Amino acid sequence: MNQKVLRIHSRAQVEINEAFEWYFKRSPEAADAFLAEIGTSLKQIAANPQLYPLYTKNTRKRVLAKFPYSVIFQERDEMILVLAAAHAKRQPGYWRGRV
């Protein structure tokens, strides 16, 4: 079975970039570790999206192990759409308008 194409919503990409910049100001090593974990998460989601629990509004969520972020995504017929890189302590559900 072929992997579905993984797309990142433009707002989710902004969230990833902003988190990277925040970590980079404090520690370039932490920023690199954040990007590495995001990258690993995206690869794992693309390889097996149904491994992650259903969340809300027909979405799934992968919680990062070392950072207070979750990758919220939706599996569609033709692709997997990453809707948000959501911080665990900020405005739950703010991304729902992206579905």
N, C-alpha and C positions, 0 to 999 in steps of 0.2 A: 504494500500500500504506500502510495506517495504521500509525503508530508504536504500539508496545506501551506500556502504562502502566508507569512506572518506580516501584518501591516501594523504600524504604530500610528495612532491618532496624533495629529500635530500637537494637540494640547498635552498628551502624554509625553511626547518628546521634549516639550518645553519643561515639564516637571522633572524629567530625568536630567536635563541640562542644568536646571536651577539647583537640584540637589547636589549634582557634581560640583558646581561652583561653590556651594555652601561648604561642602566637605573640603574642597581644595584650599579655601581660605584658612582652614584650620589645620589641615594635614594633607599634603599631596598623596601620601601613601593611602590614607583613608579614602580619598577621592578615587584613586585607582582601584582599590578594593571594592568600592561601591559599583563602579562601572563593570568590573569583572563579574560581580554577583548578578547584576542586571543582565549582562550578556549570557551568563550561564542559565539564568531563569528563562530568558526568551528562547534559548535553544531547547530547553526541557519542555517548555510549553508547546513549541512547534512540533516536537517529536511525539508528545503524548498529552494533548490538552485535556483529555477526560480523566487524567490522573488527579487533577485538582478539583476540590469540592465546589459544588454549586454555591453561588453566593446570593445574588439578588438580580432581578430583572434579566433573567436568562444569561447571567454572567458566571464566571469562575474566578477564583482568586488564588494566587500563589504568594505566600508570605515569604519575604526574604529572611534568611537565617540570621544575618549579622547586622542588619540595618532595620530601622522601624518603618519599613515600606512594604507595600503589597503591590503586585502587578495584577490589575483587574483586566480581564479579557473576555471576549465573546467569540465563541466558535460559530462560524457561519458556514453555509454550504461550500462556498468557494475560497474561504480564507479564515484566518484567525485575526481578529482585530483587538489590539491592545488599547484599551480605553483610558487607562490611568496608571500612573505610578504614584499611588496614594500613600501619604504619610499616615501612620497609624493613629496619631493624636490630633489630626487636623480635619475639621469639617467632614465628618462621615457622609458618604453618599453624594458629595458635591459633583461628581462626574456623571451622575445618572442622566443628565440631559444629552450626553454623547451617544447614548444607546440608539 
